[in-house]
Amino acid sequence: MPIKFPFAKTKKQAETQSLGLDHTHLPKHVAIIMDGNGRWAKNRGMPRIAGHKEGMGVVKRIVSYASDLGVQVLTLYAFSTENWKRPKNEVEFLMKLPVDFLNTYLPELIEKNVQVRTIGDFDVLPPHTKNAVQEAIQRTKDNDGLVLNFALNYGSRFEMVHAVRQIAEKVKEGVLDPSDISEEMFSSELYTSELIEPDLLIRTSGEQRLSNFLLWQLAYAEFWFTEVYWPDFNESHFEKALYDFQNRKRRFGGV
Ligand SMILES: CCc1cc(N2CCCCCC2)n2ncc(-c3ccc(F)cc3)c2n1
């Protein structure tokens, strides 16, 4: 396929480059708070779980699009530690979504060289959820394309307290001196220790909060908010977020 645009490695990149997206300056790691599923359903007189189901279809489209564009890591806030407070039937439905998603989409993820990972307190998830996700992690562990990282039963404050406990244990055992504790050491104790930090956070549905998501890791990320509910989010919205990311001056405390 003759590539009309420099740097474009795929047809998708050539298409979006024609719209002004520069593929040499994409965010490496995009994190998304996929909000608005319940309100989307309520506005249509549908049960909340219809919004989650519709939202899962959007996940498939955005994962494919991010993979085609060459984004390196995509972290999706799928279930927070606070979500256990939701009605029992909704939690049970949500805990089935990874099984449904992977049953239908894992072959395509493998074909696209995507590596599936998770962050969060994984062990307390229901067995059917854990089994499906563990199989996907195992079957994609050697892939070196897009890292698709699901935040499952994730809470940033829980994650940070766990990291502090790990470090405190090392000091207590005498294998670590408090003066040796550094930002790098703290980061290495987080679920995200093997990942580059996010450089773009997207949150849908008009909320402009972090909601206990990646509080340490997002220190230098650009934040992009949209009123669009997640079930209505599409490739054009994602591309607009990447385009805006590219056109902002990015400073890391410097001038
Ligand atoms: C466990 C709750 C949950 C909710 C959920 N929603 C509901 C909330 C936001 C909208 C998207 C659809 N999705 N969508 C994909 C997954 C998924 C998770 C892990 C995995 F390995 C494969 C897929 C998912 N998981």
The ligand as an ORCA input file, in Angstrom:
! r2SCAN-3c Opt
* xyz 0 1
  C     -15.080     -5.749     35.539
  C     -15.920     -4.627     35.112
  C     -15.859     -4.279     33.663
  C     -16.755     -3.326     33.175
  C     -16.734     -2.996     31.840
  N     -17.611     -2.040     31.379
  C     -18.457     -1.280     32.292
  C     -17.813     -0.064     32.775
  C     -17.342      0.916     31.789
  C     -17.724      0.796     30.390
  C     -17.066     -0.362     29.678
  C     -17.771     -1.658     29.984
  N     -15.821     -3.634     31.025
  N     -15.573     -3.492     29.697
  C     -14.555     -4.306     29.382
  C     -14.130     -4.977     30.520
  C     -13.026     -5.932     30.620
  C     -12.284     -6.032     31.791
  C     -11.217     -6.893     31.863
  C     -10.883     -7.660     30.758
  F      -9.829     -8.502     30.809
  C     -11.615     -7.565     29.585
  C     -12.680     -6.698     29.508
  C     -14.955     -4.541     31.562
  N     -14.947     -4.896     32.860
*
